[in-house]
Amino acid sequence: MDSFPETDGNTEGLVELVAVLIAVTDGQPRVLTVDNGNLLLNGPLLPVHRSLQAGVRVWVAKKTGQPMGYVEQLYTFLDTNCKNGQGLPVLYVSYLGLVREANENILSDTARWCDWYAYFPRENTCHPDHEQIIAHIVQHIRRWANTADTEATRRERLNRMNLCWGLEPYEWSEEYVLLRYELLYESGLIHESPEPAAGFDLNLTGKAMAHDHRRVLATAMSRLRAKIKYRPIIYELLPPQFTLLQLQQSIEALIGLRLHKQNFRRQIKHQDLIEPVPGNTVSSIGRPAQLYRFKDNILLESPISDIKLPLRK
């Protein structure tokens, strides 16, 4: 796998750049990976540009061939399970990027787009088996909680379980991707857990990633699901012209929830971020669908009022 040139000295491999590139293609949320889907884009962090964000754009394009759109720094992680040449834990400086998926003939041989629900199937509440999967997970987490050494710890575990999975007195939150990952890790219900639980099919909680990369992806999903409510960053993931149905389906794909069609359209139009493309429609079942585009001021990434997503009942 190609990467930046190696550094000299005993800090070699101590700090790595990890990039989480997200796209929505044919109504499916996708993440760009390497190593047959086992890793996110990664490599040694070197001062190749005065601006780290600009450097990330150059690095991603050189490494994969994928053009970059929106990019922001995500988080810094210390992966104690990944060691450098001197046996020291590796520090990840991670970035989140939103792109439109490039054609496969443009991508490098090492890059591969994957459905992010392959890694987090429980995060898609639209899946017909979601409730059954969650019930099975909760059963095992409750069993783990009851093994606590103290009553206080047992109660704390059960409260976290209720919060993460939307049990009384809480409601499901699409933003708790990382919290759910951490709880599954502790309770031994994912492949990366140091002590996997007996009698549980770990495939129910998704495909593993090497090192701590699935935790990084969970963090990116949590950030994006939260930010999409108050910043119009969805425009980075859509074609220049789109229908309202495409816009709704793209947001639904990212948050893993169904939205109420009429209420969604009312809210989007109220935000005054899009405009119809004069004379442009696409054929569909019934009458032709109007094409829309984002207004020019969308490039300013102006804040929009915090909205409650109009969920479909």
Salt bridges, closest charged atoms under 4 A:
GLU72 OE2 - ARG223 NH1 2.30
GLU72 OE1 - LYS227 NZ 2.58
GLU101 OE2 - ARG30 NH2 3.01
GLU123 OE2 - ARG180 NE 2.74
GLU123 OE1 - ARG225 NH1 3.09
GLU151 OE2 - ARG154 NH2 2.92
GLU151 OE2 - ARG155 NE 3.06
GLU156 OE2 - ARG160 NE 3.73
GLU174 OE2 - LYS229 NZ 2.56
GLU175 OE2 - LYS229 NZ 2.64
GLU182 OE2 - ARG215 NE 2.81
GLU186 OE2 - ARG160 NH2 2.92
GLU192 OE1 - ARG214 NH2 2.55
ASP212 OD1 - ARG215 NH1 2.36
GLU252 OE1 - ARG258 NH1 3.71
GLU252 OE2 - ARG312 NH2 3.94
ASP272 OD1 - LYS295 NZ 2.36
GLU275 OE2 - ARG293 NE 3.00
